[in-house]
Amino acid sequence: MFDDALHFLADGLESPDWRRLGQHLPYDWIEEAVVCTHAVSIRHRRLPAEQVVWLVIALALYRHKSIGEVLDDLGLALPDTQTPFVSKSAAAQARQRLGAEPLQWLFERSALAWCEQDQRAYTFKGLQLFAMDGTTLRTHDTLDNRAHFGAQNYAGGTVAGYPQVRGVTLTALPTHLIRNAVFGPYSTNEMVYAKQLVAHIPADSLTVFDKGFLSAEILCALTEGVDNRHFLIPAKANTKWEVLEGDELDAIVRMRVSPQARAKCPALPEYWEARAITVIDSPTRKRVLLTSLRDRRRYRPADMAACYARRWSIETSYRELKQVMLGNAFTLRSKTVEGVYQEIWGTLTAYNLIRLEIAKAALAIKCEPSEVSFIRAFHLIQFELHWAAVTRSYGKLPASMKHLRERLVSLLNEERPGRQFDRAVKGRPKKYAARVLKKCP
């Protein structure tokens, strides 16, 4: 009966063309990533380094499946008649041999190429639009992870139950493609990571920041050194300045750099200037946006307010990563420090693959990439990758059935290893207290 159902699916559905993802992420890049980071497999293995790179990316697309299921379902291991299946320990050892550097190299190479492909179709008055923001991810609570990444300290003196990774990303506003990312221990401030990303912001661009990144060191470094790089950031409530020209709603202001900031970075000037635009959201609420774009005719206040409003859509990128791709999992899959870095780089590459497909589809039907559902695109790519691996041709259905039955038999022989750590009750993160509405008498 199950055989008939598979034959019915094969006859009724057209096998998808998976080659376009191969065009986005060519095999030459993967080979170069392995060679440049000295991770080439010398021995003949069923899981050479190039295949393990694909495995790490596939694990991000199939978070709900085990590593063994992903290997078998997608046929990532090289064929071997004597040992048809790869053990979990062999897959884990293959990931350890690969390390995180090839995945980092591949992400940086692909992100740069993908962000520049269709950038002319998504410019704002000749400027590329980016947003910079930070986020955190939880890892398994092991001694190495806690020693390396650390965790959040609460006001009462308690420490978070799980180690946390802090990261900052530079994301293209129109397509949500992540151009670059920096992450590491939770104890490192977001401002430190942001300073590292400033060097990767290209010329002829406008970067939108959250007000937490309001720093003369970051903004002055952005506007100096590279031609036509600009910022847009809301002012804090306690920000003080001197009006040089203009009116209350649109003025050129001068702000003093704090002595503490100049002590840390002596290259900073004593004063720095920006354009202050007052945006009135409602009769009782207004905000001031600071920007380095001084041309009032070309960059009107309404345009700048609309650009800042688009920054909030970047928050959905983190939601798509954590809730959709990671399946609301409480922690990352990997349990080692190197594995955590490797998994994050692979997840960012997989996320960009989905976002690139969405951007290409949006260009074809002439709509904004944000109008295309990420969840539906993610599920479609999951289906196509699995379908292309299983039914490359109708004649392979009997072999697929045989493979399925062999796999079911082999699963019965797997035994869980003994417990390595003592049982411990881990507290869930505290949430905001819910408001209780009193019933009317």
C-alpha positions in Angstrom: 0.0 0.0 0.0 2.8 2.4 0.9 4.5 1.4 -2.4 1.4 2.5 -4.3 1.3 5.8 -2.5 4.9 6.5 -3.5 4.3 5.6 -7.1 1.2 7.9 -7.1 3.2 10.8 -5.8 5.9 10.2 -8.4 3.4 10.2 -11.3 1.4 13.1 -10.0 4.2 15.5 -9.0 6.9 16.9 -11.2 10.4 16.5 -9.8 11.7 20.0 -8.8 14.8 21.5 -10.3 17.2 21.9 -7.4 20.1 23.1 -9.6 19.4 26.7 -9.0 20.5 26.4 -5.3 23.7 24.8 -6.7 24.1 27.9 -8.9 23.7 30.2 -5.8 26.2 28.1 -3.8 28.6 26.5 -6.4 30.8 23.6 -5.5 33.9 25.6 -6.4 33.2 27.9 -3.4 32.9 24.9 -1.0 36.1 23.4 -2.4 37.9 26.8 -2.0 36.5 27.1 1.6 38.0 23.8 2.5 41.3 24.4 0.8 41.8 27.9 2.1 41.2 26.8 5.7 43.3 23.7 5.4 40.5 21.3 6.1 40.9 19.0 3.1 40.3 15.3 3.7 43.5 13.3 2.9 42.0 9.8 3.5 39.2 8.5 1.4 36.1 8.9 3.6 32.4 8.5 3.2 32.1 12.0 4.6 34.9 14.2 3.1 35.2 17.8 4.2 33.1 19.1 1.2 30.2 16.8 2.1 30.3 17.8 5.7 30.0 21.5 4.7 26.7 20.6 3.0 25.7 18.6 6.0 26.1 21.5 8.4 24.0 23.7 6.1 21.4 21.0 5.7 21.2 20.6 9.5 20.0 24.2 9.7 17.3 23.5 7.2 16.1 20.4 9.0 16.4 21.3 12.7 13.6 18.9 13.6 15.6 15.9 12.3 18.7 14.1 13.8 22.0 14.2 12.0 21.5 10.6 10.9 18.2 11.3 9.4 19.5 14.2 7.5 22.4 12.2 6.1 20.1 9.3 5.0 17.3 11.4 3.6 19.5 13.7 1.5 22.1 11.1 0.6 25.0 13.3 1.6 27.4 10.4 2.4 29.4 8.9 -0.4 28.0 5.4 -1.4 29.5 2.3 0.1 28.0 -1.2 -0.5 29.5 -2.7 2.7 28.3 0.0 5.1 25.1 1.6 3.7 24.6 3.9 6.7 26.9 6.3 8.5 26.9 6.1 12.3 26.2 9.1 14.5 29.7 9.0 15.9 31.3 9.1 12.5 29.2 12.1 11.5 30.1 13.9 14.8 33.8 13.1 14.2 33.5 14.5 10.6 32.1 17.7 12.0 34.9 18.0 14.5 37.6 17.4 11.8 36.0 20.2 9.6 35.9 22.8 12.3 34.2 26.2 12.0 36.6 28.1 9.7 35.4 26.6 6.4 31.8 27.6 7.2 32.8 31.1 8.2 34.8 31.5 4.9 31.8 30.2 2.9 29.3 32.5 4.6 31.5 35.6 4.1 32.2 34.7 0.4 28.5 33.9 -0.4 27.0 36.8 1.6 29.2 39.3 -0.2 28.3 37.9 -3.7 24.6 37.5 -3.0 24.2 41.0 -1.5 25.8 42.6 -4.6 23.8 40.6 -7.2 20.7 42.7 -7.4 21.7 45.7 -5.3 20.7 48.2 -8.0 17.1 47.1 -7.9 16.8 47.9 -4.2 18.7 51.2 -3.7 17.3 54.3 -1.9 18.3 57.4 -4.0 21.5 55.6 -5.1 22.3 54.3 -1.6 22.3 50.7 -0.4 20.2 50.3 2.7 21.5 48.3 5.7 20.5 47.8 9.3 22.7 46.8 12.3 21.2 45.0 15.3 22.1 42.5 17.9 20.7 39.2 19.3 21.5 36.2 21.5 21.3 32.4 21.2 21.4 29.8 24.0 23.8 26.8 24.0 23.9 23.5 25.9 25.0 23.9 29.5 28.4 22.3 29.4 31.5 23.4 31.3 33.4 24.5 28.1 30.4 26.4 26.8 29.8 28.2 30.1 33.5 29.0 30.4 33.8 30.4 26.9 30.5 32.1 26.2 29.3 33.0 29.7 25.7 33.8 30.6 23.4 36.7 31.7 23.6 37.9 35.3 20.3 38.9 36.8 19.7 41.7 39.3 19.2 39.3 42.2 22.6 37.8 41.7 21.4 34.7 39.9 23.0 33.5 36.7 21.0 32.3 33.6 20.6 28.6 33.4 22.2 28.3 30.0 25.3 29.9 28.3 24.5 32.5 25.7 26.1 33.7 22.5 25.9 37.4 21.7 26.0 38.5 18.1 25.6 41.5 15.9 24.6 41.4 12.2 24.7 43.7 9.2 21.5 43.1 7.2 20.4 44.4 3.9 17.1 46.2 4.6 15.2 45.4 1.3 16.1 41.7 1.0 17.0 40.8 4.6 20.1 39.2 3.4 22.8 39.1 6.1 25.9 40.7 4.7 28.1 40.1 7.6 28.0 38.9 11.2 30.1 38.9 14.4 29.4 36.8 17.4 31.1 35.4 20.5 30.9 35.5 24.3 27.9 37.0 26.0 30.1 39.2 28.2 31.4 41.2 25.2 29.3 44.3 24.7 27.3 44.8 21.4 29.3 48.0 20.8 32.5 46.0 20.5 31.0 43.7 17.9 29.5 46.7 16.1 32.9 48.3 15.7 34.2 45.2 14.0 31.3 45.3 11.5 31.7 49.0 10.6 34.7 48.1 8.4 32.5 45.8 6.3 29.9 48.4 5.4 30.4 49.3 1.7 30.6 52.7 0.1 27.4 54.5 -1.1 25.3 53.2 1.7 23.0 54.2 4.5 23.0 52.1 7.7 20.2 52.4 10.1 21.0 51.7 13.8 19.1 51.2 17.0 19.6 54.0 19.5 21.7 51.6 21.7 24.5 52.0 19.1 24.6 55.8 19.5 28.4 56.3 19.8 30.6 58.9 18.3 33.4 56.3 17.8 31.1 54.1 15.7 29.4 56.8 13.7 32.5 58.9 13.1 34.4 55.7 11.9 31.5 55.0 9.6 31.5 58.4 7.8 35.3 58.7 7.6 37.7 56.7 5.5 35.2 55.4 2.9 33.3 57.6 0.4 29.6 58.2 0.9 28.9 56.1 3.9 26.0 57.4 6.0 24.1 56.6 9.2 20.6 57.1 10.5 20.0 56.6 14.2 17.4 57.9 16.8 18.7 60.2 19.5 18.5 59.3 23.2 16.4 61.3 25.6 19.5 62.7 27.3 21.4 63.6 24.1 22.4 67.2 24.1 23.6 69.4 21.2 24.0 72.9 19.9 22.0 74.0 16.9 24.2 75.4 14.2 21.5 76.1 11.5 17.9 75.2 10.7 14.8 75.1 12.7 13.3 72.9 15.4 12.1 70.2 13.0 15.2 70.0 10.8 18.5 71.3 11.9 22.3 70.8 11.8 23.6 70.2 15.3 26.9 69.8 17.0 27.5 67.4 19.8 30.4 67.2 22.2 32.4 63.9 22.5 32.7 62.8 26.1 36.1 62.8 27.7 35.8 59.1 28.4 35.3 58.3 24.8 38.2 60.4 23.7 40.4 58.7 26.3 39.5 55.3 24.8 40.0 56.5 21.3 42.3 59.6 21.0 41.6 59.9 17.3 38.0 61.2 18.0 37.4 64.9 17.5 36.2 67.1 20.3 32.9 67.8 18.5 31.0 65.9 15.8 28.1 67.1 13.7 24.9 65.6 12.4 21.5 66.5 11.0 18.6 66.3 13.6 15.2 65.6 12.1 12.1 65.6 14.4 9.5 63.1 13.5 6.0 63.5 15.1 4.3 60.1 15.3 1.3 61.3 17.3 0.2 64.4 19.2 1.9 63.1 22.3 4.9 61.3 20.8 7.9 62.5 18.8 11.4 61.3 18.2 14.6 62.9 16.8 16.5 61.1 14.1 20.2 61.9 13.6 21.8 61.4 10.2 24.8 62.3 8.2 22.7 63.0 5.1 22.6 66.8 5.1 21.0 67.5 1.7 17.5 68.5 2.7 16.1 68.7 -0.8 17.2 65.2 -1.8 16.7 63.5 1.5 13.5 64.9 2.9 12.4 64.3 6.6 9.5 62.0 5.4 12.0 59.8 3.5 14.3 59.5 6.5 11.4 58.6 8.8 10.3 55.9 6.3 13.8 54.5 6.2 13.9 54.2 10.0 10.5 52.6 10.1 11.9 49.8 7.9 14.5 49.0 10.5 11.9 47.3 12.6 11.4 44.6 9.9 14.9 43.4 10.7 13.6 42.1 14.0 11.6 39.6 12.0 14.9 38.2 10.7 15.9 37.0 14.1 12.4 35.6 14.6 12.7 33.7 11.4 16.1 32.3 12.5 15.0 31.3 16.0 11.4 30.3 15.6 11.1 29.1 12.1 14.5 27.6 11.2 15.6 26.5 14.7 12.0 25.4 15.4 11.7 27.2 18.7 14.5 25.0 20.1 15.6 26.1 23.5 19.3 25.7 22.6 21.5 25.1 19.6 22.1 21.6 18.4 25.9 21.5 19.0 27.4 20.9 22.5 31.0 22.0 21.9 32.4 25.5 21.5 33.7 24.9 18.0 30.5 23.1 17.1 28.5 26.1 18.2 30.5 28.5 15.9 30.2 26.0 13.1 26.4 25.6 13.5 25.8 29.4 13.6 27.8 30.0 10.4 26.0 27.2 8.7 22.6 28.5 9.9 23.4 32.0 8.6 24.4 30.5 5.2 21.2 28.5 5.0 19.1 31.6 6.0 20.7 33.6 3.2 20.0 30.8 0.7 16.3 31.1 1.5 16.3 34.9 1.5 18.1 34.9 -1.9 15.4 32.7 -3.3 12.8 35.0 -2.0 14.6 38.0 -3.5 14.8 36.3 -6.9 11.1 35.4 -6.8 10.2 39.0 -5.8 12.1 40.4 -8.7 10.3 38.0 -11.1 6.8 39.0 -10.0 7.8 42.7 -9.3 7.0 42.9 -5.6 9.0 43.6 -2.4 10.8 40.6 -0.9 9.1 41.4 2.5 5.8 40.5 0.8 6.9 36.9 0.2 6.2 34.5 3.2 9.4 33.3 4.7 7.7 30.3 6.3 6.2 29.1 3.0 9.5 29.6 1.2 11.3 27.7 3.9 8.9 24.8 3.7 9.0 24.7 -0.1 12.8 24.5 -0.1 12.7 21.8 2.5 10.3 19.8 0.4 12.3 20.4 -2.9 15.6 19.4 -1.3 14.1 16.2 0.1 12.2 15.3 -3.1 15.2 15.9 -5.3 17.3 13.6 -3.1 14.8 10.8 -3.0 13.2 10.8 -6.5 15.8 11.9 -9.0 14.1 9.4 -11.3 11.0 7.2 -11.1 13.1 4.1 -11.5 14.7 4.6 -8.2 11.5 4.2 -6.2 12.1 0.5 -5.5 15.6 1.3 -4.3 14.2 4.0 -2.1 11.7 1.5 -0.6 14.6 -0.9 0.1 16.6 1.8 1.6 13.7 2.8 3.9 13.2 -0.7 5.1 16.9 -1.2 5.8 17.0 2.0 7.7 14.0 1.0 9.8 15.7 -2.3 10.7 19.0 -0.6 11.6 17.3 1.9 13.9 16.2 -1.0 16.2 19.9 -1.8 16.9 20.8 1.7 18.2 21.2 2.0 21.9 21.4 5.2 23.9 24.7 5.9 25.6 24.9 6.1 29.4 24.3 9.4 31.2 27.5 11.6 31.3 26.2 14.3 33.7 24.2 14.3 36.8 20.5 15.2 36.6 19.8 18.9 37.2 16.6 20.9 37.1 17.2 23.8 34.7 15.0 26.9 35.2 13.3 28.4 32.3 13.9 32.1 31.5 11.6 34.4 33.4 8.9 36.1 31.4 7.1 39.3 32.0 4.2 39.0 34.5 0.8 38.7 32.8 -1.7 41.5 33.5 -4.7 40.2 35.4 -7.9 41.8 34.5 -10.5 42.1 37.3 -14.0 41.1 36.6 -16.7 43.8 37.0 -19.1 43.0 39.8 
